[in-house]
């Protein structure tokens, strides 16, 4: 691949290494990665535009595509469409709290002038969730009929619960959409597909970027804490929300969006979609079993969300699920 970089990009690399579980090529200033576009050219171009905007706003840890010598973003090699991704090395991350760092990111991301066509989920959660629920329900039932595997039997046991809580989330978001207690904080921003503290990592991949309501990232940060860090208590979440709101105080509408997204069982859908797309039933069985085992605790922590945040949901007339 170093020959491809030399012939198509005029890049003379000095070293080849494995970084972030990927083959990487280094020169004096940059680290280069080569990836397939996988028929995602339009999506990748929109994500590249977001990445360049952020890079221009001092997010130098963003790994973003570069053009070849012909000025093209994609290079054909062995009948595959490839992209070369570049990031500056020896970048030092600014030391900030998780909440402050995410809020600062959203503050800049909200100034992006154009809403992408393929990447944006802004204002579309309800319709996207209905579509995904229908697809997953149909696909899983078909797989269960075709294959006799313990994984699908376990899925069929939990599927009525997933359907029920997903319908709760859809209904909650539908009702929230008519709540007019919003402000400038609720405009769309550059966000992440599934935020897991990406901003504290040494590299941010351009293809993790999407465009959505900022509470998408807040919810996914909290979801991860609920699912993974049950033993660390809730002080991290409280501090995270306090620090975030030092920069971007949440509106009533934002709190409802945040709560509704945490009702939505994205973690279950992510697990199910991995199998539907890639197989891996044995590995996914263990993960699905783990998610089932922690779900009761997840519900308890979601019930206490507004107490953790110091938000009087009753006084502010923010509804919650009565059965939690």
C-alpha positions in Angstrom: 0.0 0.0 0.0 3.0 2.3 0.4 3.3 2.2 -3.4 -0.2 3.3 -3.8 0.5 6.3 -1.5 3.6 7.2 -3.6 2.1 6.7 -7.0 -1.4 8.2 -6.4 -0.8 10.7 -3.6 2.9 11.6 -3.9 3.3 10.6 -0.3 6.6 9.1 0.7 6.1 7.2 4.0 9.0 6.5 6.4 7.4 3.9 8.5 4.6 1.3 8.6 3.0 0.4 11.9 -0.2 -1.0 13.4 -2.1 1.7 15.2 -5.7 1.5 16.6 -5.8 -2.1 15.2 -5.2 -0.9 11.7 -2.3 -0.7 9.3 -0.9 2.8 9.3 1.8 4.6 7.4 3.8 7.5 8.9 5.8 10.4 7.5 7.3 13.2 9.5 4.0 15.1 10.1 1.1 12.7 9.5 -0.3 9.2 10.0 -2.2 7.7 7.0 -4.7 5.0 6.9 -6.2 3.3 3.8 -9.9 2.2 3.9 -12.5 0.9 1.5 -15.4 3.2 0.7 -17.7 0.1 0.7 -20.2 1.8 -1.6 -20.7 4.6 0.9 -19.2 7.4 -1.3 -22.1 9.9 -0.8 -22.2 9.4 3.0 -18.4 9.6 3.3 -18.3 12.8 1.4 -20.8 14.4 3.8 -18.9 13.1 6.7 -15.6 14.4 5.2 -17.2 17.9 5.0 -18.1 17.7 8.7 -14.6 16.6 9.5 -12.9 19.4 7.5 -15.2 21.9 9.2 -14.1 20.6 12.6 -10.5 20.4 11.6 -10.6 24.1 10.7 -12.0 24.7 14.2 -8.9 23.2 15.8 -10.0 19.6 16.1 -6.7 18.3 14.8 -7.2 14.8 16.1 -9.8 14.2 13.3 -8.7 11.6 10.8 -10.1 12.9 7.5 -9.9 11.9 3.8 -7.5 13.5 1.4 -7.6 13.8 -2.4 -5.3 11.9 -4.7 -3.1 13.6 -7.4 -6.0 13.7 -9.8 -8.1 15.6 -7.2 -10.4 12.7 -6.6 -11.4 11.4 -3.1 -11.6 7.8 -4.2 -8.8 5.7 -5.8 -9.5 2.4 -7.6 -7.2 -0.4 -6.6 -7.8 -4.1 -7.3 -11.4 -3.3 -8.3 -12.0 -1.6 -4.9 -12.7 2.0 -4.2 -10.2 3.2 -1.6 -9.9 6.4 0.5 -6.7 7.6 2.2 -7.3 9.0 5.7 -4.9 11.4 7.3 -4.4 12.7 10.8 -1.7 14.7 12.4 0.4 12.8 14.9 1.9 13.9 18.2 -1.4 15.8 18.9 -1.9 16.6 22.6 -5.5 16.6 23.8 -6.6 19.5 25.9 -7.4 18.4 29.5 -11.1 19.1 30.0 -13.9 17.2 31.8 -16.1 14.9 29.7 -19.2 17.2 29.9 -17.3 20.4 29.2 -15.5 18.9 26.2 -18.7 17.5 24.7 -20.6 20.8 25.2 -17.7 22.7 23.5 -17.8 20.3 20.6 -21.6 20.8 20.2 -21.1 24.6 20.5 -18.9 24.5 17.4 -20.8 21.8 15.6 -24.0 23.9 15.8 -22.4 26.6 13.7 -22.1 24.2 10.7 -24.1 25.9 8.0 -25.5 23.0 6.0 -27.7 20.1 7.2 -26.4 16.9 5.4 -28.9 14.9 3.4 -27.9 11.3 4.2 -26.3 11.8 7.7 -29.0 13.9 9.4 -31.4 12.3 11.9 -32.4 15.7 13.3 -36.2 15.6 14.0 -36.5 12.1 12.6 -36.1 9.8 15.6 -39.7 8.7 15.7 -39.9 7.7 12.0 -36.4 6.1 12.1 -37.2 4.1 15.2 -40.5 2.8 13.7 -38.6 1.8 10.5 -35.9 0.0 12.5 -38.4 -1.8 14.7 -40.3 -3.1 11.7 -37.1 -4.2 10.0 -35.6 -6.0 13.0 -38.8 -7.6 14.1 -39.4 -9.1 10.6 -35.8 -10.1 10.1 -35.4 -11.8 13.5 -38.6 -13.8 13.1 -37.5 -14.9 9.7 -34.0 -15.9 11.0 -35.6 -17.8 13.9 -37.6 -19.9 11.4 -34.6 -20.6 9.2 -32.0 -21.4 11.8 -32.1 -23.4 14.9 -29.6 -21.6 17.1 -29.8 -20.7 20.9 -29.2 -17.1 20.0 -32.4 -16.7 18.1 -34.4 -18.5 20.8 -33.0 -16.0 23.3 -33.9 -13.1 21.0 -37.5 -14.4 20.6 -37.8 -14.5 24.4 -36.7 -10.9 24.8 -38.3 -9.6 21.6 -41.8 -8.7 23.1 -40.0 -6.6 25.8 -37.8 -4.8 23.2 -40.9 -4.1 21.0 -42.9 -2.8 24.0 -40.2 -0.4 25.3 -39.4 0.8 21.8 -43.1 1.7 21.4 -42.9 3.6 24.7 -39.9 5.6 23.4 -41.7 6.3 20.1 -44.8 7.5 21.9 -42.7 9.6 24.3 -40.8 11.4 21.5 -44.1 11.9 19.6 -45.6 13.7 22.5 -42.4 15.6 23.2 -42.4 17.0 19.6 -45.3 19.3 20.5 -43.6 20.7 23.6 -42.6 24.2 22.5 -40.2 24.9 25.5 -37.1 24.9 23.3 -34.4 27.5 22.6 -31.2 27.9 20.5 -29.6 24.9 22.3 -32.0 22.7 20.3 -30.7 23.4 16.9 -28.9 20.6 15.0 -25.3 20.0 15.5 -22.5 17.7 14.4 -22.7 14.7 16.7 -21.5 11.1 16.7 -23.3 7.9 15.6 -22.9 6.3 19.0 -21.0 8.5 21.3 -18.7 6.7 23.7 -16.4 9.5 24.9 -14.8 9.8 21.5 -13.5 13.3 22.4 -11.1 11.9 25.0 -9.6 9.5 22.5 -6.3 10.3 20.6 -8.0 10.1 17.3 -11.5 10.8 16.0 -12.6 9.0 12.8 -14.5 11.1 10.3 -16.9 8.2 9.6 -18.2 8.3 13.2 -19.7 11.7 12.6 -23.4 12.4 11.9 -25.8 15.4 12.3 -28.5 15.4 14.9 -29.9 17.0 18.1 -27.1 17.4 20.6 -28.9 15.3 23.2 -28.1 12.2 21.0 -24.5 12.3 22.3 -25.5 13.2 25.9 -27.9 10.2 26.0 -25.4 7.8 24.5 -22.7 8.9 27.0 -25.2 8.2 29.9 -26.4 5.0 28.3 -22.8 3.7 28.3 -22.4 4.6 32.0 -25.7 2.9 32.8 -24.7 -0.3 31.0 -21.0 -0.6 31.8 -20.2 1.3 34.9 -22.9 0.1 37.3 -20.5 -0.2 40.2 -19.1 3.4 39.9 -22.1 5.1 41.3 -23.9 8.0 39.7 -21.5 10.9 40.6 -19.9 10.7 37.2 -23.2 11.3 35.4 -24.1 14.1 37.7 -20.7 15.8 37.2 -21.0 15.2 33.4 -24.4 16.9 33.2 -23.3 19.8 35.5 -20.2 20.5 33.4 -22.1 20.2 30.1 -24.7 22.8 31.3 -22.0 25.2 32.3 -21.6 25.7 28.6 -24.9 24.7 27.2 -27.9 24.7 29.6 -30.5 22.2 28.5 -34.0 23.4 27.6 -37.2 21.5 28.7 -37.4 20.2 25.2 -33.8 18.9 25.4 -34.5 17.1 28.7 -37.5 15.4 27.1 -35.4 14.4 24.0 -32.7 13.0 26.3 -35.1 11.0 28.4 -36.9 9.6 25.4 -33.6 8.5 23.7 -32.6 6.7 26.9 -36.0 4.9 26.9 -35.2 3.7 23.4 -33.3 0.4 23.6 -30.5 1.3 21.2 -28.2 -1.1 22.9 -30.4 -4.0 22.1 -30.9 -3.0 18.5 -27.1 -2.6 18.1 -26.6 -6.1 19.3 -29.3 -7.5 17.1 -28.1 -5.7 14.0 -24.6 -7.0 14.3 -25.9 -10.6 13.9 -28.3 -9.6 11.1 -25.4 -8.0 9.2 -22.5 -10.2 10.1 -23.6 -13.4 11.8 -21.4 -14.0 14.9 -24.2 -15.6 16.8 -22.0 -17.2 19.4 -20.2 -14.0 20.4 -23.5 -12.0 20.3 -25.3 -14.5 22.5 -23.0 -13.6 25.4 -23.4 -9.9 24.8 -27.2 -10.2 24.5 -27.3 -12.2 27.7 -25.2 -9.5 29.5 -27.6 -6.8 28.3 -30.6 -8.7 29.5 -29.0 -9.2 33.0 -28.2 -5.4 33.4 -31.5 -4.1 32.0 -33.3 -4.1 35.3 -30.5 -1.9 36.8 -30.6 0.2 33.6 -34.3 0.9 34.2 -33.7 1.8 37.9 -31.0 4.3 36.9 -33.2 5.8 34.2 -36.0 6.2 36.8 -33.5 8.3 38.9 -32.2 10.4 36.0 -33.8 13.7 36.9 -32.8 13.3 40.5 -29.2 12.7 39.4 -29.4 15.9 37.3 -31.0 18.0 40.0 -34.0 18.6 37.7 -37.5 18.9 39.2 -39.4 17.1 36.5 -42.7 17.3 38.3 -42.4 21.1 38.8 -41.3 21.5 35.1 -44.1 19.2 33.9 -41.6 16.8 32.3 -43.5 13.4 32.1 -41.8 10.1 33.0 -42.7 6.5 32.5 -45.0 5.5 35.4 -43.9 1.8 35.3 -40.2 2.4 35.8 
